[in-house]
Amino acid sequence: MAASDEPLGLTVHSMPSPNQALDGAEGRRTAIGRWKMIAVMLMCASPVIASYFTYYVIRPEGRSVYGELIDPQRELPKLVATDRGGAPVDLATLKGQWLLVTVADAACDTLCEQQLYLARQLRESLGREKDRMDRVWLVSDAAPVPERLNNGLHGATVLRVPAEQLAKWLAPAQGHSLAEHLYVVDPMGNWMMRFPARMDAAGASRAKRDLDRLLRASASWDEPGR
């Protein structure tokens, strides 16, 4: 038989079953849904990313940051603290505001009182922006908080968190203790800055400039209140 007379070779491909077709369509819908979710998340996060980019990267020459930037940032742990009355408080409820955090045991020695005072003064110095920042004292033991501190703690959040749990989130500079610093936590619950140990009035003035910059950089997406 001549080559031109040879029968054509046909390859038979099986058709996908209805179940396979449905699985493929479902997979495509899932993939599209995931991409849409990622797009929404990026749109929501873009103001936050932009403000951090402005603060961390685009800095005019000569500008110095007094506080130490924490890299990588540490997310607020999933812990249940207790308030002064002993009621449980989920730490996640602190999100939504900038936080200026003090850590000390309940006895609150002279250093502790100084830190609480500086935290209060720093917040007040922010003027009309102060409602975007909360003062938080994390008490690291089970002893009662002295009544002598009540006036100074007005408007502050006081929560009791065991020292060993705090150590998994916050950390002092080498050679120092947790109680020697003030800590800054952003509205998403990330610890992102630590001010130098045993900060004095001159240092507090420089710390205020850092806080002013942070609040300006986040003004497009952060508002007072939770």
Secondary structure, 3 states (H helix, E strand, C coil): CCHHHCCCCCCCCCCCCHHHHHHHHHHHHHHHHHHHHHHHHHHHHHHHHHHHHHHHCCCCCCCCCCCEEEEEEEECCCCEEECCCCCEEEHHHHCCCEEEEEEECCCCCHHHHHHHHHHHHHHHCCHHHHHHEEEEEEECCCCCCCHHHCCCCCCCEEEECCHHHHCCCCCCCCCCCHHHCEEEECCCCEEEEECCCCCCHHHHHHHHHHHHHHHHHCCCCCCCCC
